[in-house]
Amino acid sequence: MAIQDFINEFLSDVKFRGLSPRTHDFYEDTLRRFQVFTTKNGILEPQDIQSNHLKTFSIELQARMSIGGVNAYLRGVRAFCGFLVKEEFLQKNPFTKFKLLKQPQLNMPHVKFEEYETLMIQARLGKNPLRNQAIVGLLFDTGLRASELTGLQVSNLFKDKGMLKVLGKGNKERVIPISRVTVKRIQNYISNEREKTYLAEIFLVDKETSLNYNSLRLMIQRLFLRANLEHKSLHCFRRGMAVQFIKNSGDVFSLSRILGHTTLHMSNKYAVLDSEDLKEIHIRASPIRKF
């Protein structure tokens, strides 16, 4: 079998495991590019892939994209090689002797609390104000991924317990806390603005259409525009929640569970605090603080 055949096997496995279409497209784009590289370099079968080939591949990618982008592609290839080892198509994983590129620790863009407050004002003024307030509040309160928010069903809200059931990456369920004010906003939307419908999803465009990623993205984009704020992506709410959670004395272990991260590394990466944030925390938590 040629490398292309193994790539097709891997992509079929991605679909079988129920990973999202966006994840499938990412792997397909990554591995098609890797396939072009292997063909150009005379690498015909998986067992021919060596760690030095990975190094050459990463160097070629660095000429076109950032270190973060290169590492994303390399992770895709690493997942592919791991699949080959697991299925016994490959005896030794070339990534055992190859490490991803080291990235400088940078503060990633995130929605700040002041921006959240401004966006909430704009959400009250536009079309579907109850829905939009509930969405902005939910994003900043829980750090949900866009796909998790659009997939929420009415039955996922346990209002009496202040909990929310979320279907995350890889169809893994988790139950997370949600603040009272956010619960009230969602209930207010469901009771007074959400149209009567057969649809199970909480957030709708109309009674025949549930909110999807693009409609959510455009809604948030309009709010930023009307608020005269620099536009930030949906994922920036997730990072903003992480930063504010830690600033408010939350711990990274709880944060990891709320966000649905499998490791603390990603939660630590999300909750990078700047010097002013650290100064505020130190003032509140210093061992010699005067009460």
C-alpha positions as CSV (number, residue, x, y, z in Angstrom):
1,M,0.0,0.0,0.0
2,A,1.2,3.5,-0.8
3,I,1.2,6.4,1.7
4,Q,-2.0,7.8,0.1
5,D,-3.8,4.5,0.8
6,F,-2.8,4.7,4.5
7,I,-4.0,8.3,4.6
8,N,-7.4,7.3,3.3
9,E,-7.5,4.6,6.0
10,F,-6.7,7.1,8.7
11,L,-9.4,9.6,7.4
12,S,-11.9,6.8,7.4
13,D,-11.0,6.1,11.0
14,V,-11.5,9.7,11.9
15,K,-15.0,9.6,10.5
16,F,-15.7,6.2,12.3
17,R,-14.6,7.8,15.6
18,G,-17.2,10.5,15.2
19,L,-14.8,13.4,15.1
20,S,-16.1,16.7,13.8
21,P,-16.1,17.5,10.1
22,R,-13.7,20.4,10.8
23,T,-11.3,18.0,12.5
24,H,-11.6,15.7,9.5
25,D,-10.9,18.5,7.1
26,F,-7.9,19.6,9.1
27,Y,-6.4,16.1,9.0
28,E,-7.1,15.8,5.3
29,D,-5.5,19.2,4.5
30,T,-2.4,18.3,6.7
31,L,-1.9,14.9,5.3
32,R,-2.4,15.8,1.7
33,R,0.4,18.3,2.1
34,F,2.5,15.7,3.8
35,Q,1.8,13.3,0.9
36,V,3.1,15.8,-1.6
37,F,6.2,16.1,0.5
38,T,6.8,12.4,0.7
39,T,6.2,11.9,-3.0
40,K,8.7,14.7,-3.9
41,N,11.3,13.1,-1.6
42,G,10.8,9.5,-2.8
43,I,9.2,8.3,0.4
44,L,6.9,5.5,-0.8
45,E,5.8,3.7,2.3
46,P,5.2,4.6,5.9
47,Q,8.2,2.6,7.2
48,D,10.5,4.8,5.0
49,I,9.5,7.9,7.1
50,Q,12.5,9.0,9.3
51,S,12.8,11.7,11.9
52,N,15.1,13.7,9.6
53,H,12.3,13.7,7.0
54,L,10.0,15.3,9.7
55,K,12.7,17.9,10.2
56,T,12.9,18.7,6.5
57,F,9.1,18.9,6.3
58,S,9.0,21.4,9.2
59,I,11.7,23.6,7.6
60,E,9.6,23.7,4.4
61,L,6.5,24.7,6.4
62,Q,8.4,27.4,8.3
63,A,8.9,29.3,5.0
64,R,5.2,29.7,4.7
65,M,3.7,29.9,8.1
66,S,4.2,30.7,11.8
67,I,5.7,28.3,14.3
68,G,2.2,27.6,15.7
69,G,1.0,26.7,12.3
70,V,3.9,24.4,11.7
71,N,3.3,22.6,14.9
72,A,-0.4,22.2,14.1
73,Y,0.6,20.4,10.8
74,L,3.2,18.3,12.7
75,R,0.6,17.3,15.2
76,G,-1.6,16.1,12.4
77,V,1.2,14.0,11.0
78,R,2.0,12.7,14.5
79,A,-1.6,11.5,14.9
80,F,-1.3,9.8,11.5
81,C,1.9,8.0,12.5
82,G,0.4,7.0,15.9
83,F,-2.6,5.5,14.0
84,L,-0.2,3.5,11.8
85,V,1.6,2.1,14.9
86,K,-1.6,1.2,16.7
87,E,-2.9,-0.6,13.6
88,E,0.5,-2.4,13.2
89,F,1.2,-0.8,9.8
90,L,4.3,0.8,11.3
91,Q,6.7,-0.8,13.8
92,K,8.4,2.4,15.1
93,N,7.0,5.9,15.3
94,P,9.4,8.4,13.8
95,F,8.1,11.0,16.3
96,T,9.9,9.2,19.1
97,K,13.1,11.0,18.1
98,F,11.5,14.2,16.9
99,K,10.1,17.1,19.0
100,L,7.8,19.9,17.9
101,L,9.2,23.4,17.5
102,K,9.6,25.4,20.7
103,Q,7.2,28.3,20.7
104,P,7.7,31.6,22.7
105,Q,5.1,32.0,25.4
106,L,2.9,34.8,24.2
107,N,-0.3,36.3,25.5
108,M,-3.0,35.1,23.2
109,P,-5.8,37.5,22.3
110,H,-8.8,37.2,24.6
111,V,-12.0,39.0,25.4
112,K,-11.4,41.2,28.5
113,F,-14.0,41.8,31.1
114,E,-14.5,45.4,30.0
115,E,-15.1,44.3,26.4
116,Y,-17.6,41.7,27.6
117,E,-19.6,44.4,29.4
118,T,-19.6,46.6,26.3
119,L,-20.7,43.7,24.1
120,M,-23.6,42.9,26.6
121,I,-24.8,46.5,26.1
122,Q,-24.9,46.1,22.4
123,A,-26.6,42.7,22.7
124,R,-29.5,44.4,24.5
125,L,-30.0,46.9,21.7
126,G,-30.1,44.7,18.6
127,K,-32.4,42.0,17.1
128,N,-33.0,39.0,19.4
129,P,-31.7,40.8,22.5
130,L,-32.6,38.0,24.9
131,R,-30.9,35.4,22.8
132,N,-27.8,37.5,22.2
133,Q,-27.4,38.4,25.9
134,A,-27.7,34.7,26.8
135,I,-25.1,33.7,24.3
136,V,-22.5,36.4,25.2
137,G,-23.0,35.7,28.8
138,L,-22.7,31.9,28.3
139,L,-19.6,32.2,26.3
140,F,-17.8,34.4,28.9
141,D,-19.2,32.5,31.9
142,T,-18.3,29.0,30.8
143,G,-15.7,29.2,28.0
144,L,-17.7,26.9,25.7
145,R,-16.4,26.1,22.3
146,A,-18.6,27.4,19.5
147,S,-19.6,23.9,18.5
148,E,-20.5,23.1,22.1
149,L,-22.7,26.2,22.4
150,T,-24.6,25.6,19.1
151,G,-25.1,22.0,20.0
152,L,-26.7,22.7,23.4
153,Q,-30.3,21.3,23.8
154,V,-33.0,22.6,26.1
155,S,-32.7,19.3,28.1
156,N,-29.0,20.0,28.7
157,L,-29.7,22.8,31.1
158,F,-30.2,21.7,34.7
159,K,-31.4,25.0,36.0
160,D,-32.2,23.9,39.6
161,K,-28.7,22.6,40.0
162,G,-27.0,25.4,38.1
163,M,-25.3,22.9,35.8
164,L,-25.0,22.4,32.1
165,K,-24.3,19.2,30.1
166,V,-21.9,19.7,27.2
167,L,-21.0,17.5,24.3
168,G,-17.4,18.3,23.7
169,K,-14.6,17.1,21.4
170,G,-14.8,13.5,20.4
171,N,-18.4,13.4,21.6
172,K,-17.2,13.4,25.2
173,E,-19.8,14.6,27.6
174,R,-19.0,16.8,30.7
175,V,-21.2,18.6,33.2
176,I,-20.1,22.0,34.1
177,P,-21.3,24.8,36.5
178,I,-23.1,27.8,35.2
179,S,-23.8,31.0,37.1
180,R,-27.3,32.0,38.3
181,V,-27.4,35.1,36.1
182,T,-26.6,33.1,33.0
183,V,-29.2,30.6,33.9
184,K,-31.8,33.4,34.2
185,R,-30.8,34.9,30.9
186,I,-31.2,31.5,29.1
187,Q,-34.6,30.9,30.8
188,N,-35.7,34.4,29.9
189,Y,-34.8,33.8,26.3
190,I,-36.5,30.4,26.2
191,S,-39.7,31.8,27.8
192,N,-40.1,35.1,26.1
193,E,-38.2,35.2,22.8
194,R,-37.5,31.6,21.5
195,E,-40.1,30.6,19.0
196,K,-42.2,27.5,19.6
197,T,-40.6,24.7,17.6
198,Y,-39.9,21.0,17.2
199,L,-36.1,21.8,17.4
200,A,-34.2,20.6,20.4
201,E,-31.4,23.1,20.3
202,I,-31.6,26.0,22.7
203,F,-30.4,28.7,20.4
204,L,-32.3,29.3,17.1
205,V,-32.2,31.6,14.1
206,D,-36.0,31.0,13.6
207,K,-38.4,28.2,14.4
208,E,-37.1,26.1,11.5
209,T,-33.4,26.8,11.9
210,S,-31.0,26.2,14.8
211,L,-28.0,28.5,15.3
212,N,-24.9,27.1,13.6
213,Y,-21.2,28.1,13.6
214,N,-21.5,30.7,10.8
215,S,-24.6,32.4,12.2
216,L,-23.0,32.6,15.6
217,R,-19.8,34.0,14.2
218,L,-21.6,36.7,12.2
219,M,-23.7,37.6,15.3
220,I,-20.6,38.1,17.4
221,Q,-18.9,40.0,14.6
222,R,-21.8,42.4,14.4
223,L,-21.7,43.1,18.1
224,F,-18.0,43.9,18.0
225,L,-18.6,46.3,15.1
226,R,-21.5,48.1,16.8
227,A,-19.5,48.3,20.0
228,N,-16.6,49.9,18.0
229,L,-14.2,47.2,19.4
230,E,-11.5,45.4,17.6
231,H,-13.0,42.2,16.3
232,K,-12.0,39.0,18.2
233,S,-12.8,35.4,17.3
234,L,-15.3,33.2,19.2
235,H,-12.4,31.4,20.7
236,C,-11.2,34.6,22.4
237,F,-14.2,34.3,24.7
238,R,-12.9,30.9,25.8
239,R,-9.5,32.4,26.6
240,G,-11.1,35.4,28.2
241,M,-13.0,33.2,30.5
242,A,-9.8,31.3,31.5
243,V,-7.9,34.5,32.3
244,Q,-10.8,36.0,34.3
245,F,-11.4,32.7,36.1
246,I,-7.7,32.6,37.3
247,K,-7.8,36.4,38.2
248,N,-10.9,35.7,40.3
249,S,-8.9,33.1,42.3
250,G,-10.1,30.0,40.4
251,D,-7.6,27.1,40.2
252,V,-6.2,25.6,37.0
253,F,-7.4,22.1,37.9
254,S,-11.1,23.3,38.0
255,L,-10.5,25.4,34.9
256,S,-9.3,22.4,33.0
257,R,-12.4,20.4,33.9
258,I,-14.7,23.3,32.9
259,L,-13.1,23.8,29.6
260,G,-12.9,20.1,28.8
261,H,-9.1,20.0,28.4
262,T,-7.4,16.6,28.7
263,T,-4.2,18.1,30.1
264,L,-3.3,21.0,32.4
265,H,-0.8,22.2,29.7
266,M,-3.6,23.7,27.5
267,S,-5.4,25.3,30.4
268,N,-2.1,26.9,31.6
269,K,-1.6,28.1,28.0
270,Y,-5.0,29.7,27.9
271,A,-4.7,31.5,31.3
272,V,-1.5,33.4,30.7
273,L,-1.7,36.6,32.8
274,D,0.0,39.8,32.0
275,S,2.0,41.8,34.6
276,E,-1.0,44.0,35.6
277,D,-3.1,40.9,36.2
278,L,-0.4,39.4,38.4
279,K,0.0,42.6,40.3
280,E,-3.8,42.6,41.1
281,I,-3.7,39.0,42.2
282,H,-0.6,39.6,44.4
283,I,-2.3,42.6,46.1
284,R,-5.2,40.3,47.0
285,A,-3.2,37.2,47.9
286,S,0.1,38.4,49.3
287,P,1.0,36.5,52.5
288,I,1.8,39.9,54.2
289,R,-1.4,41.6,53.1
290,K,-3.0,43.7,55.9
291,F,-6.6,42.9,56.7
